[in-house]
Amino acid sequence: MIEIVYEKEKQKPDGNEEYFRIPNNIRQIGEITGTQKIYIEDYAYTYLCRIATENSHKGIAAILMGQSNWKDGCSYLFVKSAVALEEMEVSEEHLAFTQEIWNHVYEKNKEYFPEQEVVGWFLSIPGCSMELHEVICQTHLSHFGGNDKILLVREPLEKEEAFYRYEEGKMSRQTGFYVYYEKNEPMRSFLIAQNAKQEKKTEDVDDSAVHTFRKKVEMKSETEEKYKFPVFKTVGVCAMAAALAVGVLYVNDYKKVKSSKSAIASIKEEQEEPVKVTPVNGMPDENIKEEEAEETEEMQEEVPVQKPEEETTQSQETQAPSQNSYTIQQGDTLTKISIRNYGNAKKVKEICELNQIQENDLIYPGQTILLP
């Protein structure tokens, strides 16, 4: 509901020596009843809404300044300015107006609002109930006694607000108030000074941040220059130590490989060394390969040429003793065993595969092998 009042003539209320003028351009919020009418100037009202929004995560308080007048038994209270108490800790259970806080208020009053008086206070607490806490009521009675002082409470998240005054022994919520618009030079000057102070504070913070950053960069550069050579020296020593360690490992590995190769060569030579046997006829020992070659030729000469029928019979007879065992005799070789049992040396490979041995492996008398 909006109410526009036009009142240009000055009026002198009973019980008050000063003249006052009801504002011309006003906006009504809520329903106005009772014997007190509250007017708050738009600059002050906007300022209070702003500090409440900026501190929506915590509580904040402010002092209301202006003047109060009487007319025809009705109280007219004008809130013309406000000063935030940024250093004050605010909560529903804790409110403390210290002497330092009041000194701050008096300084601002003297500097910007010398013709105004304290008419009440402002309180913004997130989650605050419109049913005032006992601590809030007690604080109001202790510092803002009398029914001519008011309290404006605002919940910054829900943006609910209300004026309170002390009447009939309790804090009574007012049903409405007026916001009025007029030239308000004191509050305007205060806001300009506050904004300039805030901007200067921001610039100082920015300059400080830049200075700190540059200082850190310079210190880092100096540190890098100071320790540049030792770092490179340390890195070089570490690289040399690593190279030396790798060289030692390489030499050790080389020695191990060389030793392994020597051992393998020795084993191979032992395996390839011809086995000397004493023939039954008492002849001296000869190389096993020459003896095997001669005996192979002799046996091949002694083997008669067989006809196809005889070959078939021989094959059947050969297959008959499949996978028979054979005990190695003195002077036997795999070639001799193959020729003796199969008529040729072609079975040597099968004998080796069946017994999982190599052609060059040593065989000894008494050893038992399988024949295919």
C-alpha positions as CSV (number, residue, x, y, z in Angstrom):
1,M,0.0,0.0,0.0
2,I,1.4,3.4,-1.1
3,E,0.5,6.7,0.6
4,I,1.5,10.0,-0.8
5,V,1.3,12.9,1.6
6,Y,1.7,16.6,0.5
7,E,2.5,18.8,3.4
8,K,4.5,21.9,2.7
9,E,3.9,24.1,5.7
10,K,6.0,23.9,8.8
11,Q,4.1,22.8,11.9
12,K,5.0,23.2,15.6
13,P,3.9,20.1,17.6
14,D,3.0,20.3,21.2
15,G,5.8,19.3,23.6
16,N,8.6,19.9,21.1
17,E,10.4,23.2,20.5
18,E,11.7,22.4,17.1
19,Y,9.8,22.6,13.8
20,F,9.5,19.6,11.6
21,R,8.0,18.9,8.2
22,I,6.3,15.8,7.1
23,P,7.9,14.6,3.9
24,N,6.1,15.1,0.6
25,N,7.2,12.0,-1.3
26,I,6.8,8.8,0.7
27,R,6.2,5.1,0.2
28,Q,4.2,3.2,2.8
29,I,5.3,-0.3,3.8
30,G,2.7,-2.3,5.9
31,E,-0.2,-0.8,7.8
32,I,0.4,2.3,9.9
33,T,-1.4,2.1,13.3
34,G,-0.8,3.3,16.8
35,T,0.5,6.6,18.2
36,Q,3.9,6.4,16.5
37,K,4.8,7.0,12.9
38,I,8.2,5.9,11.7
39,Y,9.8,7.5,8.6
40,I,13.1,6.3,7.2
41,E,15.0,8.2,4.4
42,D,15.7,6.2,1.3
43,Y,19.5,6.7,1.4
44,A,19.6,5.3,4.9
45,Y,17.2,2.5,4.1
46,T,19.1,1.4,1.0
47,Y,22.3,1.5,3.0
48,L,20.9,-0.8,5.7
49,C,19.6,-3.3,3.1
50,R,23.0,-3.3,1.4
51,I,25.1,-4.0,4.4
52,A,22.6,-6.8,5.4
53,T,22.9,-8.4,2.0
54,E,26.7,-8.1,2.0
55,N,26.9,-9.8,5.4
56,S,24.2,-12.4,4.8
57,H,26.5,-15.1,6.2
58,K,26.9,-13.4,9.5
59,G,25.2,-10.9,11.8
60,I,25.8,-7.1,11.6
61,A,24.5,-4.1,13.5
62,A,24.2,-0.4,12.9
63,I,23.2,2.8,14.8
64,L,20.2,4.8,13.5
65,M,20.4,8.6,13.7
66,G,17.8,11.3,13.0
67,Q,15.3,13.1,15.1
68,S,12.0,12.6,16.9
69,N,9.0,15.0,17.2
70,W,5.5,15.2,18.6
71,K,2.2,16.5,17.3
72,D,-1.2,16.1,18.7
73,G,-0.2,13.2,21.0
74,C,1.5,11.3,18.1
75,S,5.1,10.5,17.9
76,Y,7.0,11.2,14.6
77,L,10.4,9.5,14.3
78,F,12.6,10.3,11.4
79,V,15.6,7.9,10.6
80,K,17.9,10.0,8.4
81,S,21.2,8.2,8.5
82,A,22.9,5.0,9.7
83,V,26.4,3.9,10.7
84,A,27.4,0.2,10.5
85,L,29.2,-1.4,13.4
86,E,31.6,-3.6,11.4
87,E,33.9,-4.5,14.3
88,M,31.0,-5.7,16.5
89,E,30.4,-9.4,16.9
90,V,26.7,-10.0,16.4
91,S,24.5,-13.0,17.2
92,E,21.1,-13.6,18.8
93,E,22.8,-14.8,22.0
94,H,25.7,-12.3,22.1
95,L,25.5,-8.5,21.6
96,A,28.1,-6.2,23.3
97,F,28.1,-2.4,22.8
98,T,31.6,-1.7,24.1
99,Q,33.1,1.8,24.8
100,E,35.2,1.5,21.6
101,I,32.0,1.0,19.6
102,W,30.3,4.0,21.1
103,N,33.4,6.1,20.5
104,H,33.3,5.1,16.8
105,V,29.6,6.1,16.7
106,Y,30.3,9.5,18.3
107,E,33.1,10.2,15.9
108,K,30.9,9.5,12.8
109,N,28.1,11.5,14.4
110,K,30.3,14.5,14.9
111,E,32.0,14.3,11.5
112,Y,28.9,13.6,9.3
113,F,25.7,14.1,11.3
114,P,26.3,16.8,13.9
115,E,22.6,17.9,13.9
116,Q,21.2,14.4,14.5
117,E,20.8,12.2,17.5
118,V,20.7,8.5,18.1
119,V,17.1,7.3,17.6
120,G,17.6,3.5,17.6
121,W,19.6,0.7,16.1
122,F,19.5,-1.9,13.3
123,L,20.1,-5.6,13.5
124,S,20.6,-8.1,10.7
125,I,21.1,-11.8,11.6
126,P,20.7,-14.7,9.2
127,G,18.0,-17.1,10.4
128,C,16.8,-14.6,13.0
129,S,13.2,-15.0,14.2
130,M,10.9,-12.1,14.3
131,E,10.1,-13.2,17.8
132,L,13.0,-11.4,19.4
133,H,15.5,-13.3,21.5
134,E,15.7,-12.3,25.2
135,V,19.3,-11.0,24.7
136,I,18.1,-8.6,22.0
137,C,15.4,-7.3,24.2
138,Q,17.7,-6.8,27.1
139,T,20.3,-5.0,24.9
140,H,17.7,-2.6,23.6
141,L,16.6,-1.8,27.2
142,S,20.2,-1.3,28.3
143,H,21.3,1.0,25.5
144,F,18.2,2.4,23.9
145,G,15.8,2.9,26.7
146,G,12.6,4.8,26.3
147,N,9.6,4.5,23.9
148,D,11.2,7.1,21.6
149,K,13.9,4.7,20.5
150,I,13.3,2.0,17.8
151,L,14.9,-1.3,16.6
152,L,14.8,-2.3,12.9
153,V,15.3,-6.1,12.5
154,R,16.0,-7.7,9.1
155,E,16.5,-11.3,8.1
156,P,19.0,-11.1,5.2
157,L,18.1,-14.4,3.5
158,E,14.3,-14.1,3.5
159,K,14.4,-10.3,3.5
160,E,11.8,-10.1,6.2
161,E,12.0,-7.0,8.3
162,A,10.1,-5.1,11.0
163,F,10.4,-2.1,13.4
164,Y,10.1,-2.6,17.2
165,R,9.6,-0.2,20.1
166,Y,9.4,-0.6,23.8
167,E,5.8,-0.1,25.0
168,E,3.6,-1.6,27.7
169,G,6.6,-3.4,29.3
170,K,7.7,-5.3,26.2
171,M,9.2,-5.0,22.7
172,S,6.3,-4.4,20.4
173,R,6.4,-5.0,16.7
174,Q,5.1,-2.1,14.5
175,T,2.8,-3.0,11.7
176,G,4.2,-0.6,9.2
177,F,6.5,2.4,8.4
178,Y,7.2,5.0,5.7
179,V,10.2,5.3,3.3
180,Y,10.5,9.0,2.3
181,Y,12.6,10.6,-0.5
182,E,14.3,14.0,-0.1
183,K,17.7,15.6,-0.4
184,N,19.9,14.0,2.2
185,E,23.3,15.6,1.9
186,P,24.8,14.2,5.2
187,M,24.0,10.6,4.4
188,R,25.1,11.1,0.8
189,S,28.5,12.5,1.9
190,F,28.9,9.6,4.3
191,L,28.2,7.0,1.6
192,I,30.7,8.7,-0.8
193,A,33.4,8.7,1.9
194,Q,32.6,5.0,2.7
195,N,32.8,4.0,-1.0
196,A,36.1,5.9,-1.5
197,K,37.5,4.2,1.6
198,Q,36.4,0.8,0.3
199,E,38.0,1.5,-3.1
200,K,41.2,2.6,-1.5
201,K,41.2,-0.5,0.7
202,T,40.7,-2.7,-2.4
203,E,43.5,-0.8,-4.2
204,D,45.8,-1.2,-1.2
205,V,45.1,-4.9,-1.1
206,D,45.7,-5.2,-4.8
207,D,49.0,-3.3,-4.6
208,S,50.0,-5.3,-1.6
209,A,49.3,-8.5,-3.5
210,V,51.2,-7.4,-6.5
211,H,54.1,-6.2,-4.3
212,T,54.2,-9.6,-2.5
213,F,54.0,-11.5,-5.8
214,R,56.9,-9.5,-7.3
215,K,58.9,-9.9,-4.1
216,K,58.5,-13.6,-4.2
217,V,59.5,-13.7,-7.9
218,E,62.6,-11.7,-7.1
219,M,63.5,-13.9,-4.2
220,K,63.0,-17.0,-6.3
221,S,65.2,-15.6,-9.0
222,E,67.9,-14.8,-6.5
223,T,67.7,-18.2,-5.0
224,E,67.9,-19.9,-8.4
225,E,71.0,-17.8,-9.3
226,K,72.6,-18.6,-6.0
227,Y,72.1,-22.3,-6.2
228,K,72.4,-22.7,-9.9
229,F,76.0,-23.8,-10.0
230,P,75.8,-26.1,-7.0
231,V,72.8,-27.7,-8.4
232,F,74.4,-28.3,-11.8
233,K,77.5,-29.6,-10.0
234,T,75.4,-32.0,-7.9
235,V,73.6,-33.2,-11.0
236,G,77.0,-33.8,-12.7
237,V,78.4,-35.8,-9.8
238,C,75.2,-37.9,-9.6
239,A,75.4,-38.6,-13.4
240,M,79.1,-39.7,-13.0
241,A,78.2,-41.9,-10.1
242,A,75.4,-43.5,-12.1
243,A,77.7,-44.0,-15.1
244,L,80.3,-45.6,-12.9
245,A,77.8,-47.9,-11.3
246,V,76.4,-48.9,-14.7
247,G,80.0,-49.6,-15.9
248,V,80.8,-51.8,-12.9
249,L,77.6,-53.8,-13.5
250,Y,78.5,-54.1,-17.2
251,V,82.0,-55.4,-16.4
252,N,80.5,-57.9,-13.9
253,D,78.0,-59.1,-16.4
254,Y,80.6,-59.4,-19.1
255,K,82.8,-61.5,-16.8
256,K,79.8,-63.7,-15.9
257,V,79.0,-64.1,-19.6
258,K,82.6,-64.9,-20.5
259,S,82.8,-67.4,-17.7
260,S,79.5,-69.0,-18.8
261,K,80.8,-69.3,-22.4
262,S,84.0,-71.0,-21.1
263,A,82.0,-73.4,-19.1
264,I,79.8,-74.2,-22.0
265,A,82.8,-74.7,-24.3
266,S,84.4,-77.0,-21.8
267,I,81.2,-79.1,-21.6
268,K,80.9,-79.2,-25.4
269,E,84.5,-80.3,-25.8
270,E,84.0,-83.1,-23.2
271,Q,80.9,-84.2,-25.1
272,E,82.6,-84.2,-28.4
273,E,85.8,-86.0,-27.1
274,P,85.8,-89.5,-28.6
275,V,85.3,-92.4,-26.3
276,K,88.3,-94.8,-26.3
277,V,87.3,-98.4,-25.8
278,T,89.4,-101.6,-25.7
279,P,88.3,-104.0,-28.4
280,V,87.7,-107.6,-27.4
281,N,90.5,-108.8,-29.6
282,G,92.9,-106.8,-27.5
283,M,93.9,-104.3,-30.2
284,P,94.9,-100.9,-29.2
285,D,92.3,-98.1,-28.7
286,E,91.3,-96.1,-31.8
287,N,89.1,-93.2,-32.5
288,I,85.5,-94.1,-32.0
289,K,84.5,-92.4,-35.2
290,E,87.0,-94.3,-37.4
291,E,86.0,-97.6,-35.8
292,E,82.3,-96.9,-36.2
293,A,82.9,-96.0,-39.9
294,E,84.8,-99.2,-40.6
295,E,82.3,-101.4,-38.7
296,T,79.5,-99.7,-40.5
297,E,81.1,-100.5,-43.9
298,E,81.7,-104.1,-42.9
299,M,78.2,-104.6,-41.7
300,Q,76.7,-103.0,-44.8
301,E,78.9,-105.4,-46.9
302,E,77.8,-108.4,-44.9
303,V,74.1,-107.5,-45.1
304,P,72.8,-109.6,-48.1
305,V,70.5,-108.0,-50.7
306,Q,67.0,-109.0,-49.8
307,K,64.1,-109.5,-52.1
308,P,60.8,-107.6,-51.7
309,E,59.2,-110.5,-49.9
310,E,62.2,-110.8,-47.6
311,E,62.1,-107.0,-47.0
312,T,58.4,-107.3,-46.0
313,T,59.2,-110.2,-43.7
314,Q,62.1,-108.3,-42.3
315,S,60.0,-105.2,-41.8
316,Q,57.4,-107.2,-40.0
317,E,60.0,-108.9,-37.9
318,T,61.5,-105.4,-37.2
319,Q,58.2,-104.0,-36.1
320,A,57.5,-107.0,-33.9
321,P,59.9,-106.0,-31.2
322,S,58.5,-102.4,-31.1
323,Q,59.8,-100.4,-28.2
324,N,61.9,-103.2,-26.7
325,S,64.5,-102.4,-24.1
326,Y,68.1,-102.9,-24.8
327,T,71.1,-103.1,-22.4
328,I,74.2,-101.3,-23.7
329,Q,77.2,-103.7,-24.1
330,Q,80.9,-102.9,-24.0
331,G,81.8,-101.1,-27.3
332,D,78.2,-100.3,-28.3
333,T,77.3,-97.1,-30.1
334,L,74.0,-95.8,-31.2
335,T,75.0,-96.5,-34.8
336,K,76.0,-100.0,-34.1
337,I,72.8,-100.6,-32.2
338,S,70.7,-99.3,-35.1
339,I,72.6,-101.4,-37.6
340,R,72.5,-104.5,-35.4
341,N,68.7,-104.3,-34.8
342,Y,67.4,-102.7,-38.0
343,G,70.1,-103.4,-40.6
344,N,71.0,-99.7,-41.1
345,A,71.8,-96.5,-39.2
346,K,68.5,-94.8,-40.1
347,K,67.0,-95.6,-36.7
348,V,69.6,-93.6,-34.7
349,K,67.4,-90.5,-34.7
350,E,64.3,-92.4,-33.6
351,I,66.3,-94.1,-30.8
352,C,67.5,-90.7,-29.6
353,E,63.9,-89.2,-29.7
354,L,62.5,-92.2,-27.9
355,N,65.1,-92.0,-25.1
356,Q,65.3,-88.2,-25.2
357,I,69.1,-88.2,-25.8
358,Q,71.3,-86.6,-28.5
359,E,73.4,-88.5,-31.0
360,N,76.6,-87.1,-29.4
361,D,75.5,-88.1,-25.9
362,L,77.7,-90.7,-24.1
363,I,76.3,-94.2,-23.5
364,Y,77.9,-96.6,-21.1
365,P,77.8,-100.4,-20.6
366,G,74.9,-101.6,-18.5
367,Q,72.6,-98.6,-19.5
368,T,69.1,-99.6,-20.6
369,I,67.5,-97.9,-23.6
370,L,64.2,-98.3,-25.5
371,L,64.2,-99.3,-29.1
372,P,61.5,-98.3,-31.5
